[in-house]
Amino acid sequence: LPWIEKAAAQNEPSAVGQLGVMYSEGKGVTPSWRRAREYFERGIELGDSMSVKNMQGLTECIQKVAPLMDKRVELHGTSGADMNGKRGVATDYHWYPADRTKERYTVKLDGGEAFKVKPANL
């Protein structure tokens, strides 16, 4: 991972795209579809053709698996009663294909706080 990050910091297109893959799949890093998308966008700007393909695949996954990403949401059914009814934007999705029970949205509440929330609680 360190050598890929160094190459990406120097705008090496394929390294930037590879970091996107790592974040989209959670390979060696905590999965983050928001960060994956950011790396794919940067890879596309740098001319990495694989980033285009991978962005298309990620966009399809978001539509199927995390349709609330980038949308306004309301929390409900959480164990913290003070959280229920709060609203914000689902800014990220953390995908764990080997254990779907671990999957979470990151929600940035209107008050500015951000929390990881189970999909069922949105």
C-alpha positions as CSV (number, residue, x, y, z in Angstrom):
1,L,0.0,0.0,0.0
2,P,2.7,2.6,0.8
3,W,4.3,2.4,-2.7
4,I,0.8,2.8,-4.4
5,E,0.0,5.8,-2.2
6,K,3.4,7.4,-3.1
7,A,2.9,6.8,-6.8
8,A,-0.7,8.2,-6.5
9,A,0.6,11.3,-4.7
10,Q,2.8,11.8,-7.8
11,N,-0.3,11.5,-10.0
12,E,0.6,8.2,-11.5
13,P,-2.7,7.4,-13.3
14,S,-2.7,3.6,-12.8
15,A,-1.7,3.9,-9.1
16,V,-4.6,6.4,-8.5
17,G,-7.0,4.0,-10.2
18,Q,-5.6,1.0,-8.2
19,L,-6.3,2.9,-4.9
20,G,-9.9,3.3,-6.1
21,V,-10.1,-0.5,-6.6
22,M,-8.7,-1.1,-3.2
23,Y,-11.2,1.2,-1.5
24,S,-14.1,-0.1,-3.5
25,E,-13.3,-3.7,-2.6
26,G,-11.8,-3.1,0.9
27,K,-8.5,-4.7,-0.1
28,G,-5.9,-3.6,2.4
29,V,-8.0,-0.6,3.5
30,T,-11.3,0.0,5.1
31,P,-13.9,-0.1,2.3
32,S,-15.2,3.3,1.3
33,W,-17.2,3.8,-1.9
34,R,-16.9,7.6,-1.4
35,R,-13.1,7.4,-1.5
36,A,-13.1,4.9,-4.3
37,R,-15.2,7.3,-6.4
38,E,-12.8,10.1,-5.6
39,Y,-9.8,8.1,-6.7
40,F,-11.6,6.9,-9.9
41,E,-12.5,10.5,-10.7
42,R,-8.9,11.6,-10.3
43,G,-7.7,8.6,-12.3
44,I,-10.1,9.6,-15.2
45,E,-8.8,13.2,-15.1
46,L,-5.3,11.7,-15.3
47,G,-6.2,9.6,-18.4
48,D,-6.4,6.1,-16.7
49,S,-8.8,4.1,-18.9
50,M,-9.3,1.4,-16.2
51,S,-10.7,4.1,-13.9
52,V,-13.4,4.8,-16.4
53,K,-14.4,1.2,-16.4
54,N,-14.1,0.9,-12.7
55,M,-16.2,4.0,-12.1
56,Q,-19.0,2.6,-14.3
57,G,-18.9,-0.6,-12.2
58,L,-18.9,1.3,-8.9
59,T,-21.8,3.5,-10.1
60,E,-23.8,0.3,-10.9
61,C,-23.0,-1.1,-7.5
62,I,-24.1,2.0,-5.8
63,Q,-27.4,2.0,-7.6
64,K,-28.0,-1.7,-6.7
65,V,-26.5,-2.1,-3.2
66,A,-26.4,1.4,-1.8
67,P,-29.2,3.4,-3.4
68,L,-29.4,5.9,-0.6
69,M,-25.8,7.1,-1.1
70,D,-25.7,10.8,-1.7
71,K,-29.4,11.1,-0.7
72,R,-31.1,12.8,2.3
73,V,-32.0,10.2,4.9
74,E,-33.7,9.9,8.3
75,L,-32.5,7.6,11.0
76,H,-35.0,5.3,12.7
77,G,-34.9,2.1,14.7
78,T,-31.4,2.8,16.1
79,S,-30.4,1.6,19.6
80,G,-29.8,5.3,20.5
81,A,-33.3,6.7,20.9
82,D,-31.8,10.3,20.8
83,M,-30.7,9.5,17.2
84,N,-34.0,8.4,15.8
85,G,-35.7,11.0,13.7
86,K,-32.5,12.9,12.9
87,R,-31.8,13.7,9.3
88,G,-28.8,14.1,7.1
89,V,-27.0,12.9,3.9
90,A,-25.6,9.4,3.3
91,T,-22.1,10.4,2.2
92,D,-20.4,7.0,2.0
93,Y,-21.0,3.2,1.9
94,H,-18.8,0.6,3.5
95,W,-19.2,-2.7,1.6
96,Y,-18.2,-6.1,3.1
97,P,-19.1,-8.8,0.6
98,A,-17.9,-11.6,2.9
99,D,-20.1,-10.4,5.8
100,R,-23.0,-8.2,4.6
101,T,-24.0,-7.7,8.3
102,K,-21.0,-5.3,8.7
103,E,-22.1,-3.0,5.9
104,R,-22.8,0.6,6.9
105,Y,-23.7,4.0,5.4
106,T,-21.8,7.0,6.8
107,V,-24.4,9.7,7.4
108,K,-23.5,13.3,8.0
109,L,-26.3,14.7,10.1
110,D,-27.7,18.2,9.6
111,G,-25.9,19.2,12.8
112,G,-22.5,18.3,11.3
113,E,-21.9,15.0,13.1
114,A,-21.2,11.9,11.1
115,F,-22.1,8.3,12.1
116,K,-21.9,4.9,10.6
117,V,-25.4,3.5,10.4
118,K,-26.9,0.1,9.3
119,P,-28.8,0.3,6.0
120,A,-32.0,-1.0,7.8
121,N,-31.9,2.1,10.1
122,L,-32.4,4.5,7.2
